[in-house]
Amino acid sequence: MAQLVYDKDGRLLFTKEMKKEYTLLMPQMLPVHFGMMKKLLEREGFKVDMLTTNHRGIVDEGLKYVHNDTCYPALLVIGQLIDAVKHGGYDPHKVALLITQTGGGCRASNYIHLLRKALEKAGMAYIPVISVNLSGLEHNPGFSLTIPFIRKAIFAMMYGDIIVNVANQVRPYEVEPGATDRMIEDWSHRLVEGFQAGKGMSRGQMRKIFDEICADFAAIPVQGEPKIRVGVVGEIYVKFAPLGNNNLEQFLLSEGAEPVVPGLTDFIIFKIYNRVADVELYGGKWIKKAACKVFMGYVEGCQKDMIAALEHSGRFRAPGTFQQLHSLIRGYLGDGNKMGEGWLLTAEMLELIHSGTPNIVCTQPFGCLPNHIVGKGMLRKLKDDYPYSNIVAIDYDPGATKINQENRIKLMLANAKALSQRAAQAEHNSQAEHSPQAEPAAV
């Protein structure tokens, strides 16, 4: 058994010896993106299991060890990790828990401390917890984010976004069920293999791969008329994680809708931009602002390459750029509204409305105050400005029943169908009025 080592503050460290013996357990938020992250970590010599469990016992474990006033995503993540240690068949003395830390004002930055407190309460304080962060918050001798690894991870996020984007536009119409998911798995494997060989990690190579991804997904046979598109926004974990939103995307598919989920890239740029906005709003070091602007410019350039590939495909809809998204929020919220998803959440709803997806599910996790302000709190204003918008806020918390959530979404979908039929009838009437047949014959 590896010897337990603590730092001067009493924090249990993940050591180099543990890297050889321990299995890292990581929660899943974005299945495609995190699937590639898992493979990248395995290539670094770690043993990794990504948790995909989804049952009531996870909530029960979370309620047992996390204060019930804490936000629902924290309760789920911690509950899932502890449930895995207790019931996943692992040797509890040979596992470590992996969790991301943003370093921002959201309670997500405190998940790691809540997790350690929960482990102590459960009598498992001997399990090391690893913080994955870019803010220098914690260091471990056996786990470090090297520059080459970070570079691979950034490219994995970009590729993950375009794969999810095109997959969501193909899956509702695929002739052969499962064809889209098989293509996702194939591309995830090819990309990680390429990373290890140093391929796919330059702007030029990425543009080429973006085009290849679009071409491969466009080649999947599809059928059927266009379906009603439904946007999904909200707190980042509940928006993306099937565990957090009760498999929302799958439910929308089963109801005959096409899910439209804004990607992770805008959130990454948003977080970098916030560092720039901090200096502009409150003062600070110009060098920090300059460095962040350079980094932000690079990621924005990658995003523009992705948008160009989607537009050139002739098959797929493309999202707007971050700057276009930012321009939509003017007159609604300022740059100082940046806790949690901040102004980005409202901007995503505006982009969906402007791009022909006025039907939106706004996922509301219990205990997420910023989300309730920039999400639910903005719905009346959006409805006033865009009367045809059809937005429903769905609460996700330990006491919310799946049947109630789905019934409310079904009501929104029924309204969407009615609005679509009225719009089609109005267009038909307009065309009839202006057709030559409708004009009186000349005498």
N, C-alpha and C positions, 0 to 999 in steps of 0.2 A: 504494500500500500504506500502511495506517495506521502511523503511527510508534509504536514500542513505548515505553511509559512504565512506569517502576518506582517504587514507593514507597521510603521511606527504609530499609526493611528488605530491599529487593531483590526484593519481590514484583511480578510483572508485573500491571499493572492493565488492566481492561477500560474503554476510554475512550468518550466520546460519539461520537468519530469512528468507532470500531469498531461502534457500534450501527447505523450506517447501512450498513456494508459486510459485517458478519460474520453467519454463520448460527450460532445457538445449538443445540448438540446436547444433548438431555436424555434420560436413561434413563427407561424406563417402569416404574412399580411397580404402580399401580392403573390399569388401562386407561381406565376411565370418568372417574375423578377427574382423572388427569393429562391426559386428552384435553381436558377443559374448561380446565385450567391452561394448556395449549399455546395454546388459542384466546384466552384472556385475555392472555397475553404478546404474541401477534400483534396484538391490539387496542392494546397499548401501543407498537407500532411496531417490535417485534423480529421478525426472521426466525427461526423455530424449527422444528426437526425433532425429533420424538419417536421414539426408536429402538425398533423392534419386532423387530429381528433375533434369531434364535434358532437357533444352530448351534454345532457343536463348536469352530469357530475362535475363538469368543469366549472359551471356557475356555482354549484354548491361548495366546491373547494375554495373558490374565490371569496364567497360570502363568509366562509369559516375563518379565513386568515387576513382579509382585507376589510377595513372599516367600510360600512355600507354607504357612507357619504362620498366615498372616492369614486372617480369617474368609471363608467362601465367598462371601457377598454382596459383599464388597469386591472380591474377585477377579473376580466376574461384572460388576459395574458398571464397573470400570476396564477390564476386557477388552473389554466392549461398546463403550465410548467410543473406545478406541484402535483397535479393529477397524473402527469406522465411519470414523475419520480415514484409516486406511490403505486401506480397500477399499470405502468407501461412495461414491466418486466426487466427494468434496468437494475443494476447494482447501485444503490444510492451512494456508495462510496467510490464510484467510478464515473460519475457524471458531473458536468458543469453546465450552468445555465447561461445562455447568451441573450442579451437584451440591448436594444439600441437606446441611446441617450442623446437628446437634441441639444441640451444646454440652454433652451429658451425658457420663456415664462410659463409655458404649459406644464401641467402636472406630469406630463410624459417624462420630463427630466427627473422626476422623483420616483418613477417606477422601480428603479434599481434599489433604492433605499427601502421602499415598501416590500419588495421581493425579499430582501435580506431579513427584514423584520418578520415576514411571514414564515420564512425558513426557520428562524429562531423559535418562533411560536410553535412550529410543527416538530421541533426537536431535530432539525436537519441543518443546523448552522454550519456543519462541516462541509456543505456543498458550496463550491466557489461560484460566484456570479461575475460574469465578464461584461463590461460595458463596451459597446461598440459606438464610438463617437469620434468626431473630428474636432472637438473643442479642447482636447487635452485634459478631460475631466478625471480620468483614471488610467493607470498603467498597470500591466501585468507582465511579468518576465516571460511567460509562456504564450502570450498572445499580443501581437502588435500589428498595426495596419501599416504595412510598408507602402512606399510610393508606387511600386509596380502593381501591388494588389489593389490599391485605391483606384489606380488608372483602369484596371480591368473592371472593377465594380461600377465605375461611372459609365463605361461603355455598355456593361450589362444592363444598367438602368435604361439607357437610351434604346438599346435593341429591344428590351422588354416592352417599352412603351409602344413601339411601332408594331410589334407582334400582337399585343393585346388590341390595339386599334383595329388592325385589319381582321383579326380573328372575330371580334365582335360584329364586324360587318358581314362576315361570311357565315358564321355558325347558325344564325336563325334561318338560313336558306339552304343549307347543305343538303344535297341529295342523299348522301351516305352518312348516317349518324356517326359521329366520332372522327370524321375525316379532318376536321379543323383541329381537334385536340391532338391527333397524331402528327399533324404538321407542326404544331407548337413544340411538341417533344423532340421532333427531328431537328428543328432549327435551334432549340436550346442546346442540344448535344453538340451540334456542329459549331456553334459559336464558342462554347467553352473549350472545345478541342482546338479551335483556331486561336483563342487567347493564349493557350499554352505554347503554341508555336509562334507566337508574336504576330498573328494575323488579325485583321479586323479592328486594329486599334490606332488607325490614323484617319483623318477626315476623308481622304481620298478613298481608302478601302471601305470606310463606313458608308459613303454614298453608294458605292457599288453594291454592298451587301443590302442596304435599304431597298434598292431597286430589285434585287433578287428575291428578297422576302415578299415584296408586293407582288411580283410575278408568280411566285409559287402559290400564294394564297388566292390570287386571282384565278389560278388554274383549277381550283377545287370546283367541281360541278355544283351549280346552285339551281334553284327553281322557286317559283311562287312570286306573288305580287309583293311590292314593298310593304313592310309592316309598320305599325305605329312605333315611332322611336320614343324611348323613355330615358331621360338623363338621370344619372345617379351622382349626387354630391353629398357633402357632409364632412364630419370629422374623419381624418384620414384613415384610421384603423377600421372604423365601422363602415366607411365608404368602400374599402377594398376587401376586407377580410370576410370570407364566407362564414366563419365562426361568429363574427361581430354582427353581420346583417342577416343571419338566418338564411344563407344561400339566396340572397336577393336576386342576383343575376339569373340563376337557374329558375327561380320562380317567374321572373319576367318572361323568360324564354317559354316556359310552360304555358303562359297566358297568351302566347302569340305576339309578344312584343320584341323589339330589337333594343337591347340595352346599349346606352351610350355613356361611357365612363371616362371623364377627363383624366388624362394620364398623370404620371408622377413628375414629369419634367418641369411643368409649370410650378409645382410645389418646391422643387429643388431651386429653381431660379428665384422664386419668391423668398425663400430663406436666405439666399445670398443677397438679394436686393434689400432685405431688411437691414443688413449690416451697413449698406450704403445710406439708406434712409435714416438710420440712427445718427450718423455723423451729420447729415444735413439738418435733421430736426433738433438734435440736442448738442451738437458739437462733438469733437473727438479728433483722432489723429488722421491726417489726410492720407498717410501711407496705407492705413487700413482700408480707407474708402477706395483708394486707387487699386490696391490688390484685389479687393472684392469685385470691382468693376471689370478688371481684366478676366478674372475667373468667370464672372457672369457673362461677359461677352463671348467667351469660348463655348459655354453651355448653350447660349442663345444661338450661336452659329450652328452647333450640332442640331438644335431643334429646327432651324430653318432648312437644314439638309433633309431632315425627316419629313417636313411639310412638303418640300419640293418633290420628294420621291412619291408621296401619296398623290399629289396633284398630277404628276407626270404619268402615273399608273393608268389614268383614264377609267379607273374602276372604283377607287376609294375616296370618300370624303376626307378632307384634311382639316385639322383644327387651325386656329389662328396662332400668331406668334405671341410671346409673352407681352410685348409692347402693345399689341392690339388689345390683349386681355386687360392690361393695365389702363388703357384709355377708356374702356367701357365703364370703369368704376367711378370716373370723375363725376362729381355731383351727387354721389351716393355715400362713399366712405373715403377717408383720407389714409395716407400711408402710415399714420400712427396706429391704425386699427390692425395690429399684426399678431396678437396673441392667438395661439392655436393656428387655425387656417386663416384668420383675419379677413382682410378685404378680398382675398383670393376666392373664398367660398361664394360670396355674392357675385364676384366677377364671373365665376364659372357658370352660375345660373343665368347671368346676362348673356354670356357667349352662347349657351345652349338655346336661349330664346331667339337670339339674333340669327342663329344658323339653322333654324327650322326644327328645333326640338323643344317646343314649349311645355311638354309634359315631363315633369321632374319629380323624383323622389329625393327629398332632403333628409338624410339619415341623422337622427338626433340622439346621441348617447346620453344617458343619465349622467349628471354631474359635470358636463362640459359646458361651463358658463359662456366662454367665448363663442362656441358654436351656436348656442341659442340666441345670441345677440346678432351675429352676422349671418345666421341661417334663418331660423324661424322669425327673428325680429325684423327681417327685411322683406318678408313675404307680402305684407300689406302694401308696402311702397312699390314693389315690383308688379303687383296685381293692379294697382292704380295706373301705373305707367304702361303696362301691357295687359289689357283686359282679357286677351285670349290666352294668356299663360295659365297653365294648369299644374300647380305645384302642391304637393302634399308633404307635410312634415311627419315622419314616422319616428316614434320614440322607441329606443332600444335600451332596455334595462332588465334587471333580474326578474321583475314581476310582470313584464309585458308578455302577453301570449302571442305566439306565432299566428294563430288564427285571426286575432284582432288586427295585427299588422297587415296580414294578407288581404283581409276584407277591406281595409281602408285603401290599399293599393288597387284592389279590384274596382272600387268606386271611382278612383282617379282614372283607371283605364276605360271604364264605361263612359266617363265624361269625355275622355280623349277621343273615343270612337264617335261620340255624338258630335263633337266639335269638328272632327275630320269630315263627317258626312255633310254637315252644314256648309263647310268650306267648299267641298266638291260640288254641292248643289248650286251654291252661289256662283262658282266658276262656270258651271254648265249654263246657268241662266244668262250670265254675262256674254258667253260665247254665242248663245242663241240670239241674243238681242243684236249682236254686231255681225251676224252672218248674212251673206247676200240674200239667202232665202227669206230672211225675216223682213227685208225691205220691200215696200209696196212696189209693184210693177209700174214702170213709166207708161203714161198714157200717150 
